[in-house]
């Protein structure tokens, strides 16, 4: 009798254990399903410039919706940068020039880069009758910028440094002078400075108005023309707690970038119609056509290291910073399943007879391709 009682007791214990185990497994499954169906609403910084086209197109062409991303747009004040907005929880995601994020990351900015978006969009301009024809001619001269630590100034310093001009803080052979963005064309025109560095499309607008010429451009000047200048990123909190949301954001913005590369005319029209940018279509399109919109994670990683090493050589980033390690720690590696990570990918447009002539099917093809 006792033996049967023991058997019953052990049976009950076993049943309880099995039930607990199955419940735990079920909880894990529910947890995993929840992760995949994460309904977190991503707070994305509003963008109103030409090279934020991928984010704008992801909204207007429905790529965010197609990925199932729940999001809201947040207007960040002019006196607040994206890194401050992320650290205070005001926004979760945005896109910026790669040259503007490396130093903040070295200083502990709480973001993770998810993909490169395109090449482009900074220029150094001179007057058409100027004697300045190359970097060497800028020695002892003044360059006007909106911020001495901004992306245009950083590009100008890289261009000068790569051509043997000292631009270190202590012994700079070129003086960088800060002005309001709206005054840059005027100070170049009246000779207060010898060159100005700024971003598109302002460059093309004032070139048309004042007849200025491009001395250097990171869209067309070798070797910068092959570098990714703009990248997308999310906050560390989103990267850690909502990786599926980060993935949806990244895939949508990659798809938008790839779409833009084949639809630049329509892209600029959308930007103007939705009032993302100012100016006229011809001027804005001229800038956009000089960029390559081939979304790439690996291309962004390579550009991060190259730009980072240049910034270290220029003394903008401390000598002790390991740029390669910083790059490895600054990227969120996602298993992206819609767009390739290979920089040699190109977009091949397939016209389907089953679709209306206004709808096109886009696929990503791997291979070496001269994308121009």
C-alpha positions as a LaTeX table, in Angstrom:
\begin{tabular}{lrrr}
\hline
Residue & $x$ (\AA) & $y$ (\AA) & $z$ (\AA) \\
\hline
Unk1 & 0.00 & 0.00 & 0.00 \\
Unk2 & 2.82 & 2.34 & 0.93 \\
Unk3 & 4.53 & 1.57 & $-2.35$ \\
Unk4 & 1.43 & 2.64 & $-4.29$ \\
Unk5 & 1.20 & 5.84 & $-2.24$ \\
Unk6 & 4.83 & 6.65 & $-3.04$ \\
Unk7 & 4.14 & 6.01 & $-6.71$ \\
Unk8 & 1.17 & 8.38 & $-6.59$ \\
Unk9 & 3.23 & 11.04 & $-4.86$ \\
Unk10 & 6.05 & 10.74 & $-7.40$ \\
Unk11 & 3.50 & 10.80 & $-10.22$ \\
Unk12 & 2.02 & 14.02 & $-8.88$ \\
Unk13 & 5.48 & 15.54 & $-8.48$ \\
Unk14 & 6.37 & 14.52 & $-12.01$ \\
Unk15 & 3.13 & 15.94 & $-13.34$ \\
Unk16 & 3.72 & 19.23 & $-11.53$ \\
Unk17 & 7.29 & 19.37 & $-12.87$ \\
Unk18 & 6.15 & 18.66 & $-16.42$ \\
Unk19 & 3.41 & 21.28 & $-16.16$ \\
Unk20 & 5.90 & 23.84 & $-14.85$ \\
Unk21 & 8.37 & 22.99 & $-17.64$ \\
Unk22 & 5.70 & 23.28 & $-20.34$ \\
Unk23 & 4.47 & 26.55 & $-18.85$ \\
Unk24 & 8.02 & 27.89 & $-18.92$ \\
Unk25 & 8.46 & 26.80 & $-22.53$ \\
Unk26 & 5.14 & 28.41 & $-23.38$ \\
Unk27 & 6.23 & 31.62 & $-21.70$ \\
Unk28 & 9.45 & 31.60 & $-23.71$ \\
Unk29 & 7.48 & 31.10 & $-26.92$ \\
Unk30 & 5.10 & 33.92 & $-26.02$ \\
Unk31 & 8.09 & 36.09 & $-25.14$ \\
Unk32 & 9.72 & 35.33 & $-28.50$ \\
Unk33 & 6.47 & 35.99 & $-30.36$ \\
Unk34 & 6.08 & 39.24 & $-28.48$ \\
Unk35 & 9.58 & 40.27 & $-29.51$ \\
Unk36 & 8.69 & 39.65 & $-33.13$ \\
Unk37 & 5.43 & 41.57 & $-32.74$ \\
Unk38 & 6.99 & 44.41 & $-30.76$ \\
Unk39 & 4.48 & 47.25 & $-30.87$ \\
Unk40 & 6.88 & 49.88 & $-29.57$ \\
Unk41 & 6.28 & 53.25 & $-31.24$ \\
Unk42 & 9.63 & 54.48 & $-32.58$ \\
Unk43 & 10.23 & 58.21 & $-32.14$ \\
Unk44 & 12.02 & 59.45 & $-35.28$ \\
Unk45 & 13.51 & 62.93 & $-35.58$ \\
Unk46 & 11.85 & 65.08 & $-38.24$ \\
Unk47 & 14.12 & 65.85 & $-41.18$ \\
Unk48 & 13.96 & 68.76 & $-43.60$ \\
Unk49 & 17.06 & 68.59 & $-45.76$ \\
Unk50 & 17.96 & 67.12 & $-49.11$ \\
Unk51 & 20.16 & 64.27 & $-47.94$ \\
Unk52 & 17.54 & 62.97 & $-45.50$ \\
Unk53 & 15.63 & 61.79 & $-48.56$ \\
Unk54 & 15.67 & 58.09 & $-47.51$ \\
Unk55 & 13.71 & 58.83 & $-44.33$ \\
Unk56 & 11.31 & 61.14 & $-46.15$ \\
Unk57 & 10.71 & 58.60 & $-48.92$ \\
Unk58 & 10.28 & 55.77 & $-46.38$ \\
Unk59 & 7.38 & 57.81 & $-45.02$ \\
Unk60 & 5.85 & 59.08 & $-48.26$ \\
Unk61 & 6.18 & 55.83 & $-50.24$ \\
Unk62 & 4.99 & 53.67 & $-47.35$ \\
Unk63 & 8.17 & 51.67 & $-46.70$ \\
Unk64 & 7.86 & 52.14 & $-42.92$ \\
Unk65 & 4.25 & 50.94 & $-43.08$ \\
Unk66 & 5.22 & 48.03 & $-45.33$ \\
Unk67 & 7.68 & 46.83 & $-42.68$ \\
Unk68 & 5.00 & 47.12 & $-40.00$ \\
Unk69 & 6.88 & 49.87 & $-38.16$ \\
Unk70 & 4.89 & 51.94 & $-35.69$ \\
Unk71 & 6.43 & 55.38 & $-35.47$ \\
Unk72 & 5.91 & 59.03 & $-34.74$ \\
Unk73 & 7.85 & 62.06 & $-35.98$ \\
Unk74 & 9.35 & 64.36 & $-33.37$ \\
Unk75 & 10.49 & 67.92 & $-34.04$ \\
Unk76 & 13.86 & 68.53 & $-32.40$ \\
Unk77 & 14.53 & 72.17 & $-31.48$ \\
Unk78 & 17.29 & 74.07 & $-33.27$ \\
Unk79 & 19.22 & 74.36 & $-30.01$ \\
Unk80 & 19.11 & 70.58 & $-29.44$ \\
Unk81 & 21.22 & 68.10 & $-31.41$ \\
Unk82 & 20.12 & 64.54 & $-32.10$ \\
Unk83 & 22.51 & 63.04 & $-29.55$ \\
Unk84 & 21.10 & 65.16 & $-26.75$ \\
Unk85 & 17.57 & 64.34 & $-27.93$ \\
Unk86 & 18.39 & 60.62 & $-27.82$ \\
Unk87 & 20.04 & 60.76 & $-24.39$ \\
Unk88 & 16.96 & 62.51 & $-22.96$ \\
Unk89 & 14.54 & 60.08 & $-24.62$ \\
Unk90 & 13.05 & 62.70 & $-26.91$ \\
Unk91 & 13.84 & 60.62 & $-30.02$ \\
Unk92 & 14.89 & 57.02 & $-30.72$ \\
Unk93 & 16.21 & 57.18 & $-34.28$ \\
Unk94 & 17.51 & 59.49 & $-36.98$ \\
Unk95 & 20.11 & 59.81 & $-39.73$ \\
Unk96 & 23.18 & 62.04 & $-39.87$ \\
Unk97 & 26.44 & 62.68 & $-41.66$ \\
Unk98 & 28.99 & 60.10 & $-40.61$ \\
Unk99 & 31.60 & 62.79 & $-39.97$ \\
Unk100 & 29.32 & 64.32 & $-37.34$ \\
Unk101 & 28.75 & 61.17 & $-35.25$ \\
Unk102 & 32.23 & 59.70 & $-34.76$ \\
Unk103 & 33.50 & 62.20 & $-32.19$ \\
Unk104 & 30.26 & 62.03 & $-30.15$ \\
Unk105 & 30.51 & 58.22 & $-30.22$ \\
Unk106 & 34.10 & 58.44 & $-29.00$ \\
Unk107 & 32.73 & 60.59 & $-26.16$ \\
Unk108 & 30.02 & 58.06 & $-25.28$ \\
Unk109 & 27.00 & 59.00 & $-27.42$ \\
Unk110 & 24.25 & 56.43 & $-26.81$ \\
Unk111 & 23.52 & 55.35 & $-30.39$ \\
Unk112 & 24.07 & 52.37 & $-32.68$ \\
Unk113 & 24.56 & 52.83 & $-36.43$ \\
Unk114 & 22.47 & 50.39 & $-38.48$ \\
Unk115 & 23.26 & 51.17 & $-42.14$ \\
Unk116 & 24.89 & 53.51 & $-44.63$ \\
Unk117 & 22.45 & 55.31 & $-46.92$ \\
Unk118 & 24.27 & 57.27 & $-49.62$ \\
Unk119 & 27.31 & 59.24 & $-50.71$ \\
Unk120 & 27.37 & 63.03 & $-51.05$ \\
Unk121 & 26.52 & 66.03 & $-49.85$ \\
Unk122 & 29.15 & 68.63 & $-48.76$ \\
Unk123 & 31.15 & 71.17 & $-50.78$ \\
Unk124 & 33.89 & 73.79 & $-50.48$ \\
Unk125 & 33.10 & 76.80 & $-52.68$ \\
Unk126 & 35.22 & 79.67 & $-54.02$ \\
Unk127 & 34.48 & 82.69 & $-56.20$ \\
Unk128 & 34.71 & 82.07 & $-59.93$ \\
Unk129 & 37.47 & 84.69 & $-60.33$ \\
Unk130 & 39.44 & 83.40 & $-57.34$ \\
Unk131 & 43.10 & 82.41 & $-57.62$ \\
Unk132 & 42.33 & 79.41 & $-55.40$ \\
Unk133 & 42.38 & 76.34 & $-57.64$ \\
Unk134 & 43.45 & 73.60 & $-55.22$ \\
Unk135 & 43.99 & 72.81 & $-51.53$ \\
Unk136 & 47.54 & 74.22 & $-51.55$ \\
Unk137 & 46.16 & 77.64 & $-52.56$ \\
Unk138 & 44.13 & 77.79 & $-49.32$ \\
Unk139 & 47.24 & 77.94 & $-47.13$ \\
Unk140 & 47.09 & 81.15 & $-45.08$ \\
Unk141 & 43.47 & 81.79 & $-46.13$ \\
Unk142 & 40.11 & 81.90 & $-44.34$ \\
Unk143 & 37.21 & 79.47 & $-44.78$ \\
Unk144 & 33.73 & 80.45 & $-43.63$ \\
Unk145 & 31.59 & 77.75 & $-41.98$ \\
Unk146 & 28.41 & 77.64 & $-39.90$ \\
Unk147 & 30.26 & 75.74 & $-37.15$ \\
Unk148 & 33.99 & 75.07 & $-36.79$ \\
Unk149 & 33.11 & 71.57 & $-35.52$ \\
Unk150 & 30.32 & 70.87 & $-38.03$ \\
Unk151 & 30.29 & 68.36 & $-40.88$ \\
Unk152 & 31.17 & 70.88 & $-43.67$ \\
Unk153 & 34.17 & 72.14 & $-41.67$ \\
Unk154 & 35.22 & 68.56 & $-40.95$ \\
Unk155 & 35.10 & 67.71 & $-44.66$ \\
Unk156 & 37.12 & 70.83 & $-45.52$ \\
Unk157 & 39.73 & 69.89 & $-42.91$ \\
Unk158 & 39.98 & 66.35 & $-44.29$ \\
Unk159 & 40.39 & 67.71 & $-47.82$ \\
Unk160 & 43.14 & 70.08 & $-46.68$ \\
Unk161 & 44.86 & 67.54 & $-44.44$ \\
Unk162 & 44.90 & 64.91 & $-47.16$ \\
Unk163 & 46.69 & 67.45 & $-49.36$ \\
Unk164 & 49.41 & 68.25 & $-46.85$ \\
Unk165 & 47.90 & 71.34 & $-45.22$ \\
Unk166 & 48.18 & 71.51 & $-41.43$ \\
Unk167 & 44.75 & 72.08 & $-39.88$ \\
Unk168 & 45.55 & 71.08 & $-36.30$ \\
Unk169 & 44.16 & 73.35 & $-33.58$ \\
Unk170 & 47.61 & 74.56 & $-32.51$ \\
Unk171 & 49.29 & 75.05 & $-35.89$ \\
Unk172 & 46.53 & 75.37 & $-38.46$ \\
Unk173 & 47.63 & 76.90 & $-41.75$ \\
Unk174 & 44.02 & 77.76 & $-42.58$ \\
Unk175 & 41.65 & 79.80 & $-40.40$ \\
Unk176 & 38.08 & 78.56 & $-39.99$ \\
Unk177 & 35.61 & 81.34 & $-39.14$ \\
Unk178 & 32.02 & 80.72 & $-37.99$ \\
Unk179 & 29.09 & 82.71 & $-39.41$ \\
Unk180 & 25.35 & 82.27 & $-39.58$ \\
Unk181 & 24.49 & 79.92 & $-42.45$ \\
Unk182 & 22.51 & 82.68 & $-44.16$ \\
Unk183 & 25.60 & 84.93 & $-44.22$ \\
Unk184 & 28.09 & 82.50 & $-45.78$ \\
Unk185 & 27.42 & 83.49 & $-49.39$ \\
Unk186 & 27.73 & 87.18 & $-48.53$ \\
Unk187 & 31.06 & 86.89 & $-46.67$ \\
Unk188 & 32.54 & 85.00 & $-49.62$ \\
Unk189 & 31.14 & 87.48 & $-52.12$ \\
Unk190 & 32.55 & 90.52 & $-50.29$ \\
Unk191 & 35.95 & 88.92 & $-49.68$ \\
Unk192 & 35.73 & 88.56 & $-45.90$ \\
Unk193 & 36.67 & 84.90 & $-46.40$ \\
Unk194 & 38.38 & 83.12 & $-49.28$ \\
Unk195 & 36.18 & 80.02 & $-49.37$ \\
Unk196 & 33.12 & 78.59 & $-47.65$ \\
Unk197 & 32.17 & 75.03 & $-46.70$ \\
Unk198 & 28.53 & 74.01 & $-46.47$ \\
Unk199 & 25.99 & 71.34 & $-47.38$ \\
Unk200 & 23.62 & 70.74 & $-50.28$ \\
Unk201 & 21.30 & 72.03 & $-51.59$ \\
Unk202 & 22.43 & 75.46 & $-50.28$ \\
Unk203 & 25.63 & 74.99 & $-52.29$ \\
Unk204 & 23.80 & 74.71 & $-55.60$ \\
Unk205 & 21.38 & 77.53 & $-54.77$ \\
Unk206 & 24.14 & 80.06 & $-54.02$ \\
Unk207 & 26.29 & 78.81 & $-56.92$ \\
Unk208 & 23.42 & 79.76 & $-59.22$ \\
Unk209 & 22.87 & 83.10 & $-57.48$ \\
Unk210 & 26.50 & 84.23 & $-57.05$ \\
Unk211 & 28.36 & 82.25 & $-59.70$ \\
Unk212 & 30.57 & 80.46 & $-57.16$ \\
Unk213 & 32.50 & 77.33 & $-58.14$ \\
Unk214 & 33.09 & 74.02 & $-56.41$ \\
Unk215 & 36.66 & 73.51 & $-55.20$ \\
Unk216 & 35.96 & 70.17 & $-53.51$ \\
Unk217 & 32.90 & 67.96 & $-53.06$ \\
Unk218 & 32.51 & 64.73 & $-51.15$ \\
Unk219 & 30.12 & 63.60 & $-53.89$ \\
Unk220 & 32.57 & 64.05 & $-56.79$ \\
Unk221 & 36.11 & 64.60 & $-55.46$ \\
Unk222 & 38.29 & 61.47 & $-55.23$ \\
Unk223 & 38.56 & 59.62 & $-52.82$ \\
Unk224 & 35.56 & 60.98 & $-50.92$ \\
Unk225 & 33.12 & 60.22 & $-53.74$ \\
Unk226 & 33.14 & 56.51 & $-52.81$ \\
Unk227 & 32.51 & 57.10 & $-49.10$ \\
Unk228 & 29.15 & 56.83 & $-47.41$ \\
Unk229 & 28.43 & 60.24 & $-45.95$ \\
Unk230 & 25.04 & 59.60 & $-44.33$ \\
Unk231 & 24.03 & 56.80 & $-41.96$ \\
Unk232 & 20.95 & 55.75 & $-40.02$ \\
Unk233 & 21.05 & 54.97 & $-36.31$ \\
Unk234 & 18.92 & 54.08 & $-33.29$ \\
Unk235 & 19.34 & 54.67 & $-29.57$ \\
Unk236 & 21.15 & 52.10 & $-27.45$ \\
Unk237 & 17.88 & 51.50 & $-25.61$ \\
Unk238 & 16.05 & 50.58 & $-28.82$ \\
Unk239 & 19.01 & 48.45 & $-29.95$ \\
Unk240 & 18.95 & 46.51 & $-26.66$ \\
Unk241 & 15.23 & 46.32 & $-25.90$ \\
Unk242 & 13.57 & 46.52 & $-29.31$ \\
Unk243 & 15.91 & 44.97 & $-31.92$ \\
Unk244 & 12.98 & 43.95 & $-34.15$ \\
Unk245 & 11.85 & 47.58 & $-34.25$ \\
Unk246 & 15.40 & 48.64 & $-35.15$ \\
Unk247 & 15.36 & 46.03 & $-37.92$ \\
Unk248 & 12.06 & 47.29 & $-39.36$ \\
Unk249 & 13.33 & 50.88 & $-39.31$ \\
Unk250 & 16.59 & 49.91 & $-41.01$ \\
Unk251 & 15.05 & 47.72 & $-43.71$ \\
Unk252 & 12.48 & 50.38 & $-44.58$ \\
Unk253 & 15.05 & 53.15 & $-44.86$ \\
Unk254 & 17.33 & 50.88 & $-46.93$ \\
Unk255 & 14.46 & 50.11 & $-49.31$ \\
Unk256 & 13.75 & 53.83 & $-49.58$ \\
Unk257 & 17.38 & 54.58 & $-50.39$ \\
Unk258 & 17.44 & 51.90 & $-53.10$ \\
Unk259 & 14.18 & 53.28 & $-54.53$ \\
Unk260 & 15.62 & 56.80 & $-54.66$ \\
Unk261 & 18.59 & 55.65 & $-56.71$ \\
Unk262 & 16.23 & 54.77 & $-59.55$ \\
Unk263 & 13.72 & 57.57 & $-58.99$ \\
Unk264 & 15.68 & 60.75 & $-58.27$ \\
Unk265 & 13.44 & 63.03 & $-60.30$ \\
Unk266 & 10.33 & 61.78 & $-58.51$ \\
Unk267 & 12.14 & 61.94 & $-55.16$ \\
Unk268 & 12.89 & 65.65 & $-55.50$ \\
Unk269 & 9.32 & 66.32 & $-56.61$ \\
Unk270 & 8.01 & 64.55 & $-53.50$ \\
Unk271 & 10.42 & 66.50 & $-51.29$ \\
Unk272 & 9.21 & 69.79 & $-52.77$ \\
Unk273 & 5.52 & 68.85 & $-52.74$ \\
Unk274 & 5.68 & 67.79 & $-49.08$ \\
Unk275 & 7.79 & 70.87 & $-48.21$ \\
Unk276 & 10.75 & 68.91 & $-46.89$ \\
Unk277 & 13.12 & 71.17 & $-48.84$ \\
Unk278 & 13.22 & 74.67 & $-50.34$ \\
Unk279 & 14.50 & 75.81 & $-53.71$ \\
Unk280 & 13.57 & 74.70 & $-57.20$ \\
Unk281 & 13.51 & 71.24 & $-58.69$ \\
Unk282 & 16.40 & 71.70 & $-61.14$ \\
Unk283 & 18.81 & 72.92 & $-58.45$ \\
Unk284 & 17.90 & 70.21 & $-55.93$ \\
Unk285 & 17.98 & 67.48 & $-58.55$ \\
Unk286 & 21.47 & 68.55 & $-59.61$ \\
Unk287 & 22.69 & 67.79 & $-56.09$ \\
Unk288 & 20.76 & 64.56 & $-55.67$ \\
Unk289 & 21.97 & 63.17 & $-58.99$ \\
Unk290 & 25.58 & 63.36 & $-57.76$ \\
Unk291 & 24.88 & 60.93 & $-54.88$ \\
Unk292 & 24.87 & 57.15 & $-55.02$ \\
Unk293 & 21.95 & 55.73 & $-53.04$ \\
Unk294 & 23.14 & 52.16 & $-52.56$ \\
Unk295 & 22.27 & 51.18 & $-48.96$ \\
Unk296 & 25.12 & 49.29 & $-47.32$ \\
Unk297 & 26.16 & 48.27 & $-43.82$ \\
Unk298 & 29.66 & 47.25 & $-44.87$ \\
Unk299 & 30.15 & 50.48 & $-46.82$ \\
Unk300 & 29.21 & 52.48 & $-43.73$ \\
Unk301 & 31.67 & 50.51 & $-41.59$ \\
Unk302 & 34.49 & 51.17 & $-44.05$ \\
Unk303 & 33.66 & 54.89 & $-44.21$ \\
Unk304 & 33.49 & 55.08 & $-40.40$ \\
Unk305 & 37.05 & 53.76 & $-40.09$ \\
Unk306 & 38.43 & 55.97 & $-42.88$ \\
Unk307 & 36.78 & 59.15 & $-41.63$ \\
Unk308 & 37.62 & 58.30 & $-38.02$ \\
Unk309 & 41.31 & 57.80 & $-38.78$ \\
Unk310 & 41.37 & 61.10 & $-40.68$ \\
Unk311 & 39.76 & 62.89 & $-37.74$ \\
Unk312 & 42.35 & 61.37 & $-35.42$ \\
Unk313 & 45.19 & 62.48 & $-37.72$ \\
Unk314 & 43.72 & 65.99 & $-37.70$ \\
Unk315 & 43.59 & 66.05 & $-33.90$ \\
Unk316 & 39.79 & 66.24 & $-33.81$ \\
Unk317 & 39.63 & 62.85 & $-32.09$ \\
Unk318 & 42.07 & 61.96 & $-29.32$ \\
Unk319 & 45.14 & 59.96 & $-30.33$ \\
Unk320 & 44.36 & 57.15 & $-27.89$ \\
Unk321 & 41.01 & 56.23 & $-29.47$ \\
Unk322 & 41.03 & 52.85 & $-31.26$ \\
Unk323 & 38.92 & 53.70 & $-34.32$ \\
Unk324 & 38.43 & 50.10 & $-35.46$ \\
Unk325 & 37.23 & 49.06 & $-32.01$ \\
Unk326 & 35.02 & 52.15 & $-31.83$ \\
Unk327 & 33.46 & 51.15 & $-35.15$ \\
Unk328 & 32.82 & 47.61 & $-33.94$ \\
Unk329 & 31.15 & 48.90 & $-30.78$ \\
Unk330 & 29.12 & 51.54 & $-32.62$ \\
Unk331 & 27.24 & 49.34 & $-35.09$ \\
Unk332 & 24.16 & 47.22 & $-34.48$ \\
Unk333 & 24.47 & 44.07 & $-36.55$ \\
Unk334 & 21.00 & 43.04 & $-37.66$ \\
Unk335 & 19.97 & 40.10 & $-39.80$ \\
Unk336 & 18.56 & 42.19 & $-42.60$ \\
Unk337 & 16.50 & 40.14 & $-45.02$ \\
Unk338 & 15.27 & 42.68 & $-47.55$ \\
Unk339 & 18.37 & 44.47 & $-48.76$ \\
Unk340 & 21.90 & 43.17 & $-49.10$ \\
Unk341 & 24.78 & 44.44 & $-46.99$ \\
Unk342 & 27.18 & 44.11 & $-49.93$ \\
Unk343 & 28.37 & 47.45 & $-51.29$ \\
Unk344 & 28.71 & 45.93 & $-54.77$ \\
Unk345 & 24.97 & 45.41 & $-54.88$ \\
Unk346 & 22.99 & 47.40 & $-57.34$ \\
Unk347 & 19.32 & 47.91 & $-57.89$ \\
Unk348 & 17.87 & 46.24 & $-60.95$ \\
Unk349 & 14.42 & 47.37 & $-61.90$ \\
Unk350 & 12.11 & 44.71 & $-63.27$ \\
Unk351 & 8.99 & 45.73 & $-65.08$ \\
Unk352 & 6.26 & 43.19 & $-64.46$ \\
Unk353 & 3.50 & 42.68 & $-67.00$ \\
Unk354 & 1.17 & 41.92 & $-64.11$ \\
Unk355 & 1.61 & 45.39 & $-62.66$ \\
Unk356 & 0.41 & 48.75 & $-63.86$ \\
Unk357 & 2.98 & 50.78 & $-65.78$ \\
Unk358 & 3.36 & 53.09 & $-62.78$ \\
Unk359 & 4.31 & 50.26 & $-60.43$ \\
Unk360 & 7.70 & 48.61 & $-60.58$ \\
Unk361 & 9.20 & 45.60 & $-58.88$ \\
Unk362 & 12.64 & 46.20 & $-57.39$ \\
Unk363 & 15.16 & 43.51 & $-56.54$ \\
Unk364 & 18.68 & 43.63 & $-55.21$ \\
Unk365 & 21.32 & 41.87 & $-57.27$ \\
Unk366 & 24.83 & 40.98 & $-56.13$ \\
Unk367 & 27.72 & 41.59 & $-58.46$ \\
Unk368 & 30.22 & 44.10 & $-59.73$ \\
Unk369 & 28.44 & 46.93 & $-61.44$ \\
Unk370 & 29.47 & 50.40 & $-62.46$ \\
Unk371 & 26.62 & 52.31 & $-60.90$ \\
Unk372 & 26.48 & 55.58 & $-62.84$ \\
\hline
\end{tabular}
